[in-house]
Amino acid sequence: MNQQPNKRGLLLVYTGDGKGKTTAALGLAVRATGRGKKVLMIQFIKSPDRTYGEKIMFDRMGIEILQKGIGFTWTKTPEEHRAALAVAWRFAKEKLLDDTYDLIILDEINNALAIDKFPIDDVLPLADVLETLKNRPAHMHVAITGRSAKQEIIELADLVTEMKPIKHYYDEGIPAVLGVEF
């Protein structure tokens, strides 16, 4: 195995309006696990009350994945979403400041940070996210996914990939597909 003990952890951002942001992070998690790295994926929007293909497979593979959200913003009250985001961020921050993991994926945190239908800065403060990312253990890689990445996150990142839709079956009225979207 190619050991790189003196290399710093990278901040990778997958954003944009196209499909594939979470999928890219899932592939990264599989690759890192294959190399003996300890991986944690925290999903900020997806709810533990639903079943997701990645959760089923990661449980089989021994990759830690936790859904800390409660679903789309229009499915619950702002107060419920704010409470879930506060819990998700406290949990994520604790893990980001611990040196247990080699890779932490903050899935759809960009979506959460972009919520403008109700205030979130007191429960998921961008300044705290940025400070925590800067102060994480030196070896730790972090992947951040979701639409509408904040400019401050983009500037801090080592890699930013924007998923751009060219053609999507949603436009033909085909809804989310089992095994493709969830």
Stockholm file with secondary structure:
# STOCKHOLM 1.0

chainA/1-182         MNQQPNKRGLLLVYTGDGKGKTTAALGLAVRATGRGKKVLMIQFIKSPDRTYGEKIMFDRMGIEILQKGIGFTWTKTPEEHRAALAVAWRFAKEKLLDDTYDLIILDEINNALAIDKFPIDDVLPLADVLETLKNRPAHMHVAITGRSAKQEIIELADLVTEMKPIKHYYDEGIPAVLGVEF
#=GR chainA/1-182 SS CCCCTTCCCCEEEEEESSSCHHHHHHHHHHHHHHTTCCEEEEESSSCTTSCCHHHHHHHHHTCEEEECCCSCTTSSCHHHHHHHHHHHHHHHHHHHTSSSCSEEEEETHHHHHTCCSSCCTTTSCHHHHHHHHHTSCTTCEEEEECSSCCHHHHHHCSEEEEECCSCCGGGGTCCCCTTTTC
#=GC SS_cons         CCCCTTCCCCEEEEEESSSCHHHHHHHHHHHHHHTTCCEEEEESSSCTTSCCHHHHHHHHHTCEEEECCCSCTTSSCHHHHHHHHHHHHHHHHHHHTSSSCSEEEEETHHHHHTCCSSCCTTTSCHHHHHHHHHTSCTTCEEEEECSSCCHHHHHHCSEEEEECCSCCGGGGTCCCCTTTTC
//
